[in-house]
Amino acid sequence: MTEALAAGLTHRMEYTVPPERTVPHILPEAPGFAEMPDVLATGYMVAIIEWACVESIKDHLGEDDLTLGTHVDLSHQAPTVPGSTVTIDVTVTHAEGRSLEFAVEARDEHAVISVGTHKRGVVSRTRFDERIAAQSR
């Protein structure tokens, strides 16, 4: 990690919601989801917010660094329909050692859809891949 990765770093990302990121598509094998409205699924919303956090720090990581999500505390306050653009604002609020914390807010053209925090840990990609390989045996 670089010294520049510190509290106060901000990033904004926009994402246009495609139809396949709606609730009926999140787990096709789950009939309950298939019957729900075509709005952005909470699971996909969380992934998009994580993506924004990853993008915010990518230029501050070392060659073998990888970040992994360790905690998510997000609301899902309003529905978002396909075709809407979600704007995600993230701010690094804590950067100590290999631990990072972000404040996040996501909104579409109509409302704030999510606020909360997300934590990520910085790990060695090489060591993580070795651990995964050992678990796969």
N, CA, C and O atoms as CSV, one atom per row, in Angstrom:
chain,resi,resn,atom,element,x,y,z
A,1,MET,N,N,0.848,-1.188,0.000
A,1,MET,CA,C,0.000,0.000,0.000
A,1,MET,C,C,0.884,1.238,0.000
A,1,MET,O,O,1.984,1.244,0.554
A,2,THR,N,N,0.377,2.278,-0.632
A,2,THR,CA,C,1.124,3.531,-0.653
A,2,THR,C,C,0.763,4.394,0.548
A,2,THR,O,O,-0.280,4.211,1.176
A,3,GLU,N,N,1.637,5.324,0.849
A,3,GLU,CA,C,1.394,6.265,1.945
A,3,GLU,C,C,0.163,7.131,1.679
A,3,GLU,O,O,-0.495,7.595,2.611
A,4,ALA,N,N,-0.142,7.344,0.392
A,4,ALA,CA,C,-1.265,8.221,0.029
A,4,ALA,C,C,-2.621,7.606,0.363
A,4,ALA,O,O,-3.633,8.307,0.373
A,5,LEU,N,N,-2.646,6.307,0.637
A,5,LEU,CA,C,-3.912,5.667,0.995
A,5,LEU,C,C,-4.196,5.982,2.455
A,5,LEU,O,O,-3.680,5.327,3.360
A,6,ALA,N,N,-5.020,6.991,2.664
A,6,ALA,CA,C,-5.287,7.483,4.012
A,6,ALA,C,C,-6.731,7.949,4.117
A,6,ALA,O,O,-7.417,8.126,3.110
A,7,ALA,N,N,-7.173,8.141,5.337
A,7,ALA,CA,C,-8.517,8.676,5.564
A,7,ALA,C,C,-8.663,9.981,4.790
A,7,ALA,O,O,-7.741,10.794,4.723
A,8,GLY,N,N,-9.839,10.155,4.212
A,8,GLY,CA,C,-10.128,11.360,3.441
A,8,GLY,C,C,-10.154,11.127,1.943
A,8,GLY,O,O,-10.699,11.947,1.204
A,9,LEU,N,N,-9.571,10.017,1.474
A,9,LEU,CA,C,-9.602,9.692,0.050
A,9,LEU,C,C,-11.051,9.479,-0.384
A,9,LEU,O,O,-11.784,8.739,0.271
A,10,THR,N,N,-11.474,10.114,-1.475
A,10,THR,CA,C,-12.855,9.982,-1.952
A,10,THR,C,C,-12.873,9.464,-3.380
A,10,THR,O,O,-11.893,9.568,-4.117
A,11,HIS,N,N,-14.015,8.905,-3.746
A,11,HIS,CA,C,-14.196,8.375,-5.098
A,11,HIS,C,C,-15.690,8.380,-5.420
A,11,HIS,O,O,-16.527,8.144,-4.549
A,12,ARG,N,N,-16.003,8.648,-6.666
A,12,ARG,CA,C,-17.386,8.578,-7.147
A,12,ARG,C,C,-17.422,7.638,-8.347
A,12,ARG,O,O,-16.565,7.697,-9.229
A,13,MET,N,N,-18.424,6.778,-8.361
A,13,MET,CA,C,-18.610,5.848,-9.467
A,13,MET,C,C,-20.073,5.855,-9.864
A,13,MET,O,O,-20.953,5.966,-9.010
A,14,GLU,N,N,-20.336,5.736,-11.158
A,14,GLU,CA,C,-21.711,5.631,-11.652
A,14,GLU,C,C,-21.912,4.261,-12.280
A,14,GLU,O,O,-21.006,3.702,-12.898
A,15,TYR,N,N,-23.120,3.733,-12.109
A,15,TYR,CA,C,-23.461,2.409,-12.627
A,15,TYR,C,C,-24.893,2.452,-13.132
A,15,TYR,O,O,-25.806,2.820,-12.393
A,16,THR,N,N,-25.091,2.077,-14.385
A,16,THR,CA,C,-26.440,1.994,-14.945
A,16,THR,C,C,-26.951,0.574,-14.747
A,16,THR,O,O,-26.310,-0.390,-15.168
A,17,VAL,N,N,-28.098,0.452,-14.111
A,17,VAL,CA,C,-28.642,-0.847,-13.723
A,17,VAL,C,C,-29.249,-1.560,-14.931
A,17,VAL,O,O,-30.215,-1.068,-15.515
A,18,PRO,N,N,-28.693,-2.719,-15.314
A,18,PRO,CA,C,-29.290,-3.508,-16.389
A,18,PRO,C,C,-30.393,-4.414,-15.832
A,18,PRO,O,O,-30.422,-4.675,-14.629
A,19,PRO,N,N,-31.291,-4.893,-16.679
A,19,PRO,CA,C,-32.387,-5.754,-16.208
A,19,PRO,C,C,-31.909,-6.998,-15.455
A,19,PRO,O,O,-32.600,-7.476,-14.556
A,20,GLU,N,N,-30.746,-7.523,-15.809
A,20,GLU,CA,C,-30.274,-8.754,-15.157
A,20,GLU,C,C,-29.702,-8.537,-13.759
A,20,GLU,O,O,-29.229,-9.492,-13.142
A,21,ARG,N,N,-29.731,-7.317,-13.247
A,21,ARG,CA,C,-29.297,-7.048,-11.870
A,21,ARG,C,C,-30.495,-6.801,-10.942
A,21,ARG,O,O,-30.355,-6.201,-9.877
A,22,THR,N,N,-31.655,-7.266,-11.359
A,22,THR,CA,C,-32.864,-7.097,-10.553
A,22,THR,C,C,-33.138,-8.351,-9.723
A,22,THR,O,O,-32.535,-9.402,-9.942
A,23,VAL,N,N,-34.045,-8.218,-8.781
A,23,VAL,CA,C,-34.335,-9.294,-7.829
A,23,VAL,C,C,-34.656,-10.627,-8.512
A,23,VAL,O,O,-34.122,-11.648,-8.078
A,24,PRO,N,N,-35.500,-10.682,-9.556
A,24,PRO,CA,C,-35.804,-11.984,-10.146
A,24,PRO,C,C,-34.586,-12.726,-10.699
A,24,PRO,O,O,-34.649,-13.935,-10.920
A,25,HIS,N,N,-33.490,-12.021,-10.924
A,25,HIS,CA,C,-32.308,-12.644,-11.527
A,25,HIS,C,C,-31.235,-13.030,-10.516
A,25,HIS,O,O,-30.257,-13.681,-10.884
A,26,ILE,N,N,-31.392,-12.646,-9.255
A,26,ILE,CA,C,-30.293,-12.864,-8.309
A,26,ILE,C,C,-30.083,-14.345,-7.996
A,26,ILE,O,O,-28.939,-14.788,-7.905
A,27,LEU,N,N,-31.131,-15.103,-7.833
A,27,LEU,CA,C,-31.035,-16.551,-7.618
A,27,LEU,C,C,-32.159,-17.217,-8.401
A,27,LEU,O,O,-33.222,-17.488,-7.844
A,28,PRO,N,N,-31.940,-17.479,-9.669
A,28,PRO,CA,C,-33.012,-18.039,-10.501
A,28,PRO,C,C,-33.605,-19.331,-9.940
A,28,PRO,O,O,-34.764,-19.646,-10.207
A,29,GLU,N,N,-32.818,-20.079,-9.163
A,29,GLU,CA,C,-33.322,-21.332,-8.599
A,29,GLU,C,C,-34.225,-21.127,-7.385
A,29,GLU,O,O,-34.795,-22.088,-6.868
A,30,ALA,N,N,-34.359,-19.880,-6.927
A,30,ALA,CA,C,-35.208,-19.571,-5.777
A,30,ALA,C,C,-36.523,-18.974,-6.267
A,30,ALA,O,O,-36.558,-17.805,-6.654
A,31,PRO,N,N,-37.606,-19.752,-6.259
A,31,PRO,CA,C,-38.877,-19.269,-6.803
A,31,PRO,C,C,-39.372,-17.975,-6.170
A,31,PRO,O,O,-39.996,-17.161,-6.850
A,32,GLY,N,N,-39.109,-17.770,-4.895
A,32,GLY,CA,C,-39.564,-16.549,-4.234
A,32,GLY,C,C,-38.986,-15.293,-4.861
A,32,GLY,O,O,-39.675,-14.278,-4.964
A,33,PHE,N,N,-37.739,-15.350,-5.276
A,33,PHE,CA,C,-37.123,-14.192,-5.930
A,33,PHE,C,C,-37.705,-13.966,-7.318
A,33,PHE,O,O,-37.903,-12.822,-7.730
A,34,ALA,N,N,-37.977,-15.031,-8.033
A,34,ALA,CA,C,-38.486,-14.922,-9.406
A,34,ALA,C,C,-39.809,-14.174,-9.462
A,34,ALA,O,O,-40.142,-13.581,-10.489
A,35,GLU,N,N,-40.563,-14.195,-8.375
A,35,GLU,CA,C,-41.876,-13.549,-8.343
A,35,GLU,C,C,-41.815,-12.095,-7.880
A,35,GLU,O,O,-42.838,-11.411,-7.864
A,36,MET,N,N,-40.643,-11.622,-7.506
A,36,MET,CA,C,-40.519,-10.261,-6.974
A,36,MET,C,C,-40.383,-9.232,-8.096
A,36,MET,O,O,-40.124,-9.591,-9.245
A,37,PRO,N,N,-40.557,-7.954,-7.761
A,37,PRO,CA,C,-40.506,-6.889,-8.770
A,37,PRO,C,C,-39.117,-6.737,-9.398
A,37,PRO,O,O,-38.106,-7.110,-8.803
A,38,ASP,N,N,-39.094,-6.189,-10.596
A,38,ASP,CA,C,-37.849,-5.916,-11.316
A,38,ASP,C,C,-37.223,-4.625,-10.805
A,38,ASP,O,O,-37.325,-3.577,-11.442
A,39,VAL,N,N,-36.579,-4.713,-9.656
A,39,VAL,CA,C,-35.838,-3.590,-9.068
A,39,VAL,C,C,-34.457,-4.109,-8.666
A,39,VAL,O,O,-34.264,-5.312,-8.489
A,40,LEU,N,N,-33.510,-3.199,-8.526
A,40,LEU,CA,C,-32.151,-3.572,-8.148
A,40,LEU,C,C,-32.173,-4.438,-6.894
A,40,LEU,O,O,-32.734,-4.047,-5.870
A,41,ALA,N,N,-31.564,-5.608,-6.980
A,41,ALA,CA,C,-31.502,-6.525,-5.843
A,41,ALA,C,C,-30.485,-6.028,-4.820
A,41,ALA,O,O,-29.436,-5.494,-5.182
A,42,THR,N,N,-30.804,-6.207,-3.551
A,42,THR,CA,C,-29.905,-5.780,-2.484
A,42,THR,C,C,-28.520,-6.407,-2.643
A,42,THR,O,O,-27.508,-5.729,-2.463
A,43,GLY,N,N,-28.471,-7.683,-2.974
A,43,GLY,CA,C,-27.178,-8.351,-3.153
A,43,GLY,C,C,-26.330,-7.702,-4.233
A,43,GLY,O,O,-25.122,-7.531,-4.065
A,44,TYR,N,N,-26.960,-7.343,-5.333
A,44,TYR,CA,C,-26.224,-6.653,-6.400
A,44,TYR,C,C,-25.828,-5.248,-5.965
A,44,TYR,O,O,-24.743,-4.778,-6.307
A,45,MET,N,N,-26.690,-4.578,-5.221
A,45,MET,CA,C,-26.362,-3.237,-4.730
A,45,MET,C,C,-25.104,-3.289,-3.860
A,45,MET,O,O,-24.212,-2.452,-3.993
A,46,VAL,N,N,-25.043,-4.278,-2.973
A,46,VAL,CA,C,-23.864,-4.431,-2.119
A,46,VAL,C,C,-22.618,-4.646,-2.984
A,46,VAL,O,O,-21.574,-4.046,-2.728
A,47,ALA,N,N,-22.722,-5.490,-3.994
A,47,ALA,CA,C,-21.576,-5.758,-4.869
A,47,ALA,C,C,-21.116,-4.503,-5.603
A,47,ALA,O,O,-19.915,-4.272,-5.746
A,48,ILE,N,N,-22.054,-3.699,-6.063
A,48,ILE,CA,C,-21.711,-2.460,-6.768
A,48,ILE,C,C,-20.998,-1.493,-5.820
A,48,ILE,O,O,-20.034,-0.835,-6.210
A,49,ILE,N,N,-21.470,-1.408,-4.588
A,49,ILE,CA,C,-20.824,-0.540,-3.597
A,49,ILE,C,C,-19.418,-1.052,-3.274
A,49,ILE,O,O,-18.482,-0.261,-3.165
A,50,GLU,N,N,-19.267,-2.367,-3.123
A,50,GLU,CA,C,-17.927,-2.924,-2.908
A,50,GLU,C,C,-17.010,-2.578,-4.078
A,50,GLU,O,O,-15.849,-2.222,-3.877
A,51,TRP,N,N,-17.529,-2.683,-5.289
A,51,TRP,CA,C,-16.770,-2.363,-6.495
A,51,TRP,C,C,-16.266,-0.916,-6.434
A,51,TRP,O,O,-15.105,-0.646,-6.744
A,52,ALA,N,N,-17.136,0.004,-6.037
A,52,ALA,CA,C,-16.732,1.410,-5.929
A,52,ALA,C,C,-15.607,1.579,-4.910
A,52,ALA,O,O,-14.678,2.356,-5.132
A,53,CYS,N,N,-15.689,0.857,-3.797
A,53,CYS,CA,C,-14.627,0.931,-2.791
A,53,CYS,C,C,-13.310,0.388,-3.355
A,53,CYS,O,O,-12.253,0.985,-3.152
A,54,VAL,N,N,-13.378,-0.735,-4.057
A,54,VAL,CA,C,-12.183,-1.319,-4.677
A,54,VAL,C,C,-11.573,-0.340,-5.683
A,54,VAL,O,O,-10.359,-0.139,-5.707
A,55,GLU,N,N,-12.415,0.259,-6.501
A,55,GLU,CA,C,-11.930,1.223,-7.496
A,55,GLU,C,C,-11.255,2.422,-6.831
A,55,GLU,O,O,-10.288,2.969,-7.362
A,56,SER,N,N,-11.762,2.823,-5.678
A,56,SER,CA,C,-11.229,4.018,-5.016
A,56,SER,C,C,-9.783,3.859,-4.565
A,56,SER,O,O,-9.061,4.848,-4.441
A,57,ILE,N,N,-9.356,2.632,-4.321
A,57,ILE,CA,C,-8.019,2.411,-3.757
A,57,ILE,C,C,-7.074,1.667,-4.685
A,57,ILE,O,O,-5.913,1.460,-4.331
A,58,LYS,N,N,-7.530,1.261,-5.852
A,58,LYS,CA,C,-6.724,0.383,-6.713
A,58,LYS,C,C,-5.357,0.963,-7.060
A,58,LYS,O,O,-4.392,0.209,-7.185
A,59,ASP,N,N,-5.248,2.265,-7.216
A,59,ASP,CA,C,-3.966,2.880,-7.573
A,59,ASP,C,C,-3.027,3.030,-6.382
A,59,ASP,O,O,-1.901,3.503,-6.532
A,60,HIS,N,N,-3.488,2.629,-5.204
A,60,HIS,CA,C,-2.691,2.771,-3.984
A,60,HIS,C,C,-2.211,1.428,-3.439
A,60,HIS,O,O,-1.636,1.367,-2.352
A,61,LEU,N,N,-2.444,0.364,-4.186
A,61,LEU,CA,C,-2.070,-0.967,-3.724
A,61,LEU,C,C,-0.768,-1.417,-4.362
A,61,LEU,O,O,-0.432,-1.006,-5.473
A,62,GLY,N,N,-0.040,-2.262,-3.652
A,62,GLY,CA,C,1.177,-2.846,-4.193
A,62,GLY,C,C,0.848,-3.933,-5.203
A,62,GLY,O,O,-0.303,-4.343,-5.347
A,63,GLU,N,N,1.882,-4.392,-5.897
A,63,GLU,CA,C,1.705,-5.379,-6.962
A,63,GLU,C,C,1.049,-6.670,-6.472
A,63,GLU,O,O,0.247,-7.260,-7.196
A,64,ASP,N,N,1.372,-7.115,-5.265
A,64,ASP,CA,C,0.815,-8.364,-4.734
A,64,ASP,C,C,-0.351,-8.128,-3.774
A,64,ASP,O,O,-0.852,-9.072,-3.164
A,65,ASP,N,N,-0.785,-6.875,-3.638
A,65,ASP,CA,C,-1.889,-6.568,-2.726
A,65,ASP,C,C,-3.242,-6.890,-3.350
A,65,ASP,O,O,-3.457,-6.718,-4.550
A,66,LEU,N,N,-4.133,-7.355,-2.507
A,66,LEU,CA,C,-5.515,-7.646,-2.871
A,66,LEU,C,C,-6.359,-7.208,-1.691
A,66,LEU,O,O,-5.951,-7.389,-0.543
A,67,THR,N,N,-7.532,-6.634,-1.947
A,67,THR,CA,C,-8.409,-6.307,-0.821
A,67,THR,C,C,-9.597,-7.248,-0.819
A,67,THR,O,O,-10.114,-7.631,-1.868
A,68,LEU,N,N,-10.015,-7.610,0.378
A,68,LEU,CA,C,-11.154,-8.498,0.578
A,68,LEU,C,C,-12.150,-7.812,1.495
A,68,LEU,O,O,-11.768,-7.199,2.492
A,69,GLY,N,N,-13.418,-7.916,1.158
A,69,GLY,CA,C,-14.452,-7.373,2.019
A,69,GLY,C,C,-14.517,-8.155,3.316
A,69,GLY,O,O,-14.498,-9.386,3.309
A,70,THR,N,N,-14.593,-7.432,4.438
A,70,THR,CA,C,-14.655,-8.091,5.745
A,70,THR,C,C,-15.915,-7.745,6.529
A,70,THR,O,O,-16.278,-8.453,7.468
A,71,HIS,N,N,-16.585,-6.655,6.144
A,71,HIS,CA,C,-17.802,-6.263,6.860
A,71,HIS,C,C,-18.607,-5.308,5.984
A,71,HIS,O,O,-18.055,-4.448,5.298
A,72,VAL,N,N,-19.920,-5.484,6.025
A,72,VAL,CA,C,-20.834,-4.601,5.291
A,72,VAL,C,C,-21.960,-4.202,6.233
A,72,VAL,O,O,-22.586,-5.059,6.857
A,73,ASP,N,N,-22.215,-2.915,6.336
A,73,ASP,CA,C,-23.335,-2.398,7.123
A,73,ASP,C,C,-24.014,-1.325,6.271
A,73,ASP,O,O,-23.685,-0.142,6.360
A,74,LEU,N,N,-24.959,-1.758,5.451
A,74,LEU,CA,C,-25.612,-0.872,4.483
A,74,LEU,C,C,-27.125,-0.961,4.603
A,74,LEU,O,O,-27.683,-2.034,4.831
A,75,SER,N,N,-27.775,0.176,4.448
A,75,SER,CA,C,-29.234,0.180,4.333
A,75,SER,C,C,-29.595,-0.015,2.865
A,75,SER,O,O,-28.766,0.191,1.979
A,76,HIS,N,N,-30.837,-0.412,2.617
A,76,HIS,CA,C,-31.386,-0.399,1.254
A,76,HIS,C,C,-32.728,0.309,1.383
A,76,HIS,O,O,-33.737,-0.301,1.738
A,77,GLN,N,N,-32.723,1.609,1.088
A,77,GLN,CA,C,-33.815,2.504,1.446
A,77,GLN,C,C,-34.865,2.746,0.379
A,77,GLN,O,O,-35.974,3.172,0.700
A,78,ALA,N,N,-34.546,2.485,-0.882
A,78,ALA,CA,C,-35.490,2.823,-1.949
A,78,ALA,C,C,-35.252,1.916,-3.149
A,78,ALA,O,O,-34.127,1.469,-3.375
A,79,PRO,N,N,-36.301,1.641,-3.921
A,79,PRO,CA,C,-36.144,0.800,-5.108
A,79,PRO,C,C,-35.488,1.570,-6.254
A,79,PRO,O,O,-35.629,2.787,-6.375
A,80,THR,N,N,-34.769,0.822,-7.090
A,80,THR,CA,C,-34.145,1.384,-8.286
A,80,THR,C,C,-34.525,0.505,-9.467
A,80,THR,O,O,-34.299,-0.705,-9.442
A,81,VAL,N,N,-35.097,1.106,-10.495
A,81,VAL,CA,C,-35.564,0.351,-11.661
A,81,VAL,C,C,-34.452,0.233,-12.702
A,81,VAL,O,O,-33.539,1.058,-12.734
A,82,PRO,N,N,-34.529,-0.802,-13.560
A,82,PRO,CA,C,-33.542,-0.941,-14.629
A,82,PRO,C,C,-33.488,0.318,-15.494
A,82,PRO,O,O,-34.504,0.966,-15.745
A,83,GLY,N,N,-32.283,0.641,-15.939
A,83,GLY,CA,C,-32.076,1.839,-16.738
A,83,GLY,C,C,-31.678,3.041,-15.910
A,83,GLY,O,O,-31.164,4.022,-16.446
A,84,SER,N,N,-31.911,2.975,-14.602
A,84,SER,CA,C,-31.517,4.075,-13.715
A,84,SER,C,C,-30.006,4.074,-13.527
A,84,SER,O,O,-29.356,3.032,-13.606
A,85,THR,N,N,-29.465,5.247,-13.278
A,85,THR,CA,C,-28.044,5.367,-12.972
A,85,THR,C,C,-27.882,5.556,-11.471
A,85,THR,O,O,-28.468,6.459,-10.873
A,86,VAL,N,N,-27.082,4.692,-10.883
A,86,VAL,CA,C,-26.767,4.778,-9.462
A,86,VAL,C,C,-25.407,5.466,-9.333
A,86,VAL,O,O,-24.437,5.070,-9.980
A,87,THR,N,N,-25.349,6.488,-8.502
A,87,THR,CA,C,-24.099,7.190,-8.209
A,87,THR,C,C,-23.662,6.789,-6.811
A,87,THR,O,O,-24.403,6.955,-5.842
A,88,ILE,N,N,-22.447,6.259,-6.719
A,88,ILE,CA,C,-21.923,5.794,-5.446
A,88,ILE,C,C,-20.766,6.698,-5.040
A,88,ILE,O,O,-19.802,6.857,-5.789
A,89,ASP,N,N,-20.863,7.287,-3.858
A,89,ASP,CA,C,-19.782,8.092,-3.295
A,89,ASP,C,C,-19.183,7.335,-2.126
A,89,ASP,O,O,-19.895,6.930,-1.207
A,90,VAL,N,N,-17.870,7.143,-2.162
A,90,VAL,CA,C,-17.183,6.452,-1.071
A,90,VAL,C,C,-16.073,7.349,-0.528
A,90,VAL,O,O,-15.430,8.094,-1.268
A,91,THR,N,N,-15.871,7.256,0.765
A,91,THR,CA,C,-14.799,7.991,1.434
A,91,THR,C,C,-14.078,7.039,2.372
A,91,THR,O,O,-14.710,6.367,3.187
A,92,VAL,N,N,-12.761,6.979,2.260
A,92,VAL,CA,C,-11.983,6.209,3.225
A,92,VAL,C,C,-12.033,6.979,4.546
A,92,VAL,O,O,-11.584,8.122,4.629
A,93,THR,N,N,-12.582,6.338,5.570
A,93,THR,CA,C,-12.685,6.994,6.877
A,93,THR,C,C,-11.630,6.502,7.858
A,93,THR,O,O,-11.363,7.142,8.874
A,94,HIS,N,N,-11.036,5.358,7.541
A,94,HIS,CA,C,-10.027,4.782,8.433
A,94,HIS,C,C,-9.076,3.938,7.587
A,94,HIS,O,O,-9.516,3.082,6.819
A,95,ALA,N,N,-7.794,4.177,7.726
A,95,ALA,CA,C,-6.774,3.376,7.044
A,95,ALA,C,C,-5.624,3.194,8.019
A,95,ALA,O,O,-4.820,4.098,8.245
A,96,GLU,N,N,-5.569,1.995,8.590
A,96,GLU,CA,C,-4.529,1.710,9.577
A,96,GLU,C,C,-4.006,0.306,9.342
A,96,GLU,O,O,-4.773,-0.655,9.308
A,97,GLY,N,N,-2.706,0.195,9.182
A,97,GLY,CA,C,-2.133,-1.110,8.891
A,97,GLY,C,C,-2.713,-1.627,7.588
A,97,GLY,O,O,-2.599,-0.989,6.542
A,98,ARG,N,N,-3.334,-2.790,7.669
A,98,ARG,CA,C,-3.912,-3.396,6.470
A,98,ARG,C,C,-5.441,-3.375,6.523
A,98,ARG,O,O,-6.099,-4.127,5.804
A,99,SER,N,N,-6.000,-2.518,7.371
A,99,SER,CA,C,-7.454,-2.400,7.525
A,99,SER,C,C,-7.945,-1.075,6.959
A,99,SER,O,O,-7.357,-0.020,7.197
A,100,LEU,N,N,-9.026,-1.155,6.212
A,100,LEU,CA,C,-9.629,0.027,5.600
A,100,LEU,C,C,-11.108,0.073,5.939
A,100,LEU,O,O,-11.774,-0.961,5.985
A,101,GLU,N,N,-11.618,1.270,6.175
A,101,GLU,CA,C,-13.057,1.445,6.378
A,101,GLU,C,C,-13.533,2.594,5.495
A,101,GLU,O,O,-12.851,3.606,5.333
A,102,PHE,N,N,-14.722,2.406,4.929
A,102,PHE,CA,C,-15.310,3.371,4.007
A,102,PHE,C,C,-16.682,3.811,4.498
A,102,PHE,O,O,-17.446,3.002,5.025
A,103,ALA,N,N,-16.994,5.082,4.329
A,103,ALA,CA,C,-18.370,5.576,4.439
A,103,ALA,C,C,-18.902,5.601,3.012
A,103,ALA,O,O,-18.216,6.045,2.092
A,104,VAL,N,N,-20.126,5.124,2.836
A,104,VAL,CA,C,-20.676,5.042,1.482
A,104,VAL,C,C,-22.082,5.630,1.426
A,104,VAL,O,O,-22.843,5.577,2.391
A,105,GLU,N,N,-22.398,6.191,0.260
A,105,GLU,CA,C,-23.758,6.633,-0.037
A,105,GLU,C,C,-24.008,6.339,-1.504
A,105,GLU,O,O,-23.174,6.630,-2.361
A,106,ALA,N,N,-25.162,5.760,-1.783
A,106,ALA,CA,C,-25.557,5.480,-3.160
A,106,ALA,C,C,-26.928,6.089,-3.401
A,106,ALA,O,O,-27.807,6.043,-2.540
A,107,ARG,N,N,-27.096,6.662,-4.590
A,107,ARG,CA,C,-28.387,7.261,-4.926
A,107,ARG,C,C,-28.642,7.089,-6.418
A,107,ARG,O,O,-27.719,6.967,-7.222
A,108,ASP,N,N,-29.919,7.085,-6.754
A,108,ASP,CA,C,-30.287,7.102,-8.170
A,108,ASP,C,C,-30.886,8.470,-8.472
A,108,ASP,O,O,-30.720,9.408,-7.692
A,109,GLU,N,N,-31.579,8.586,-9.597
A,109,GLU,CA,C,-32.133,9.877,-10.003
A,109,GLU,C,C,-33.253,10.368,-9.087
A,109,GLU,O,O,-33.639,11.535,-9.153
A,110,HIS,N,N,-33.776,9.484,-8.231
A,110,HIS,CA,C,-34.954,9.817,-7.432
A,110,HIS,C,C,-34.700,9.930,-5.934
A,110,HIS,O,O,-35.363,10.707,-5.248
A,111,ALA,N,N,-33.742,9.157,-5.423
A,111,ALA,CA,C,-33.585,9.101,-3.967
A,111,ALA,C,C,-32.238,8.512,-3.577
A,111,ALA,O,O,-31.555,7.884,-4.387
A,112,VAL,N,N,-31.871,8.729,-2.318
A,112,VAL,CA,C,-30.753,7.990,-1.729
A,112,VAL,C,C,-31.236,6.558,-1.570
A,112,VAL,O,O,-32.296,6.321,-0.992
A,113,ILE,N,N,-30.466,5.603,-2.078
A,113,ILE,CA,C,-30.895,4.207,-1.983
A,113,ILE,C,C,-30.133,3.431,-0.915
A,113,ILE,O,O,-30.595,2.386,-0.457
A,114,SER,N,N,-28.959,3.941,-0.515
A,114,SER,CA,C,-28.179,3.227,0.494
A,114,SER,C,C,-27.195,4.167,1.178
A,114,SER,O,O,-26.612,5.050,0.549
A,115,VAL,N,N,-27.026,3.958,2.478
A,115,VAL,CA,C,-25.957,4.611,3.243
A,115,VAL,C,C,-25.390,3.572,4.204
A,115,VAL,O,O,-26.076,2.628,4.596
A,116,GLY,N,N,-24.139,3.762,4.573
A,116,GLY,CA,C,-23.562,2.845,5.539
A,116,GLY,C,C,-22.059,2.825,5.485
A,116,GLY,O,O,-21.414,3.781,5.055
A,117,THR,N,N,-21.507,1.693,5.941
A,117,THR,CA,C,-20.062,1.524,5.983
A,117,THR,C,C,-19.672,0.179,5.387
A,117,THR,O,O,-20.465,-0.760,5.320
A,118,HIS,N,N,-18.428,0.128,4.961
A,118,HIS,CA,C,-17.867,-1.108,4.416
A,118,HIS,C,C,-16.416,-1.192,4.863
A,118,HIS,O,O,-15.698,-0.193,4.848
A,119,LYS,N,N,-15.985,-2.381,5.258
A,119,LYS,CA,C,-14.597,-2.597,5.670
A,119,LYS,C,C,-13.938,-3.585,4.721
A,119,LYS,O,O,-14.563,-4.533,4.245
A,120,ARG,N,N,-12.649,-3.338,4.456
A,120,ARG,CA,C,-11.860,-4.218,3.610
A,120,ARG,C,C,-10.504,-4.432,4.265
A,120,ARG,O,O,-9.992,-3.556,4.962
A,121,GLY,N,N,-9.937,-5.589,4.035
A,121,GLY,CA,C,-8.595,-5.885,4.507
A,121,GLY,C,C,-7.664,-6.057,3.324
A,121,GLY,O,O,-8.056,-6.603,2.293
A,122,VAL,N,N,-6.437,-5.594,3.470
A,122,VAL,CA,C,-5.429,-5.752,2.422
A,122,VAL,C,C,-4.626,-7.009,2.743
A,122,VAL,O,O,-4.087,-7.151,3.840
A,123,VAL,N,N,-4.552,-7.923,1.768
A,123,VAL,CA,C,-3.838,-9.183,1.957
A,123,VAL,C,C,-2.892,-9.411,0.780
A,123,VAL,O,O,-2.985,-8.747,-0.252
A,124,SER,N,N,-1.992,-10.354,0.961
A,124,SER,CA,C,-1.106,-10.783,-0.116
A,124,SER,C,C,-1.887,-11.694,-1.054
A,124,SER,O,O,-2.448,-12.699,-0.619
A,125,ARG,N,N,-1.924,-11.354,-2.318
A,125,ARG,CA,C,-2.619,-12.186,-3.310
A,125,ARG,C,C,-1.983,-13.575,-3.371
A,125,ARG,O,O,-2.686,-14.582,-3.454
A,126,THR,N,N,-0.666,-13.622,-3.329
A,126,THR,CA,C,0.041,-14.897,-3.395
A,126,THR,C,C,-0.361,-15.795,-2.235
A,126,THR,O,O,-0.705,-16.959,-2.440
A,127,ARG,N,N,-0.320,-15.264,-1.019
A,127,ARG,CA,C,-0.683,-16.078,0.157
A,127,ARG,C,C,-2.157,-16.470,0.130
A,127,ARG,O,O,-2.508,-17.582,0.525
A,128,PHE,N,N,-3.020,-15.568,-0.331
A,128,PHE,CA,C,-4.442,-15.883,-0.401
A,128,PHE,C,C,-4.688,-17.008,-1.409
A,128,PHE,O,O,-5.447,-17.937,-1.133
A,129,ASP,N,N,-4.047,-16.922,-2.574
A,129,ASP,CA,C,-4.194,-17.979,-3.582
A,129,ASP,C,C,-3.697,-19.320,-3.055
A,129,ASP,O,O,-4.301,-20.357,-3.332
A,130,GLU,N,N,-2.597,-19.310,-2.294
A,130,GLU,CA,C,-2.080,-20.549,-1.693
A,130,GLU,C,C,-3.088,-21.133,-0.710
A,130,GLU,O,O,-3.284,-22.347,-0.660
A,131,ARG,N,N,-3.714,-20.278,0.058
A,131,ARG,CA,C,-4.718,-20.736,1.034
A,131,ARG,C,C,-5.928,-21.360,0.329
A,131,ARG,O,O,-6.438,-22.397,0.751
A,132,ILE,N,N,-6.373,-20.719,-0.741
A,132,ILE,CA,C,-7.502,-21.251,-1.517
A,132,ILE,C,C,-7.132,-22.603,-2.123
A,132,ILE,O,O,-7.931,-23.539,-2.095
A,133,ALA,N,N,-5.925,-22.704,-2.668
A,133,ALA,CA,C,-5.478,-23.961,-3.273
A,133,ALA,C,C,-5.459,-25.078,-2.235
A,133,ALA,O,O,-5.855,-26.205,-2.531
A,134,ALA,N,N,-5.002,-24.775,-1.023
A,134,ALA,CA,C,-4.964,-25.780,0.040
A,134,ALA,C,C,-6.369,-26.240,0.419
A,134,ALA,O,O,-6.571,-27.412,0.734
A,135,GLN,N,N,-7.330,-25.336,0.392
A,135,GLN,CA,C,-8.713,-25.697,0.731
A,135,GLN,C,C,-9.368,-26.510,-0.376
A,135,GLN,O,O,-10.328,-27.239,-0.124
A,136,SER,N,N,-8.866,-26.394,-1.587
A,136,SER,CA,C,-9.459,-27.079,-2.735
A,136,SER,C,C,-9.005,-28.527,-2.849
A,136,SER,O,O,-9.549,-29.288,-3.650
A,137,ARG,N,N,-8.025,-28.907,-2.063
A,137,ARG,CA,C,-7.494,-30.284,-2.161
A,137,ARG,C,C,-8.381,-31.268,-1.476
A,137,ARG,O,O,-8.084,-32.463,-1.464
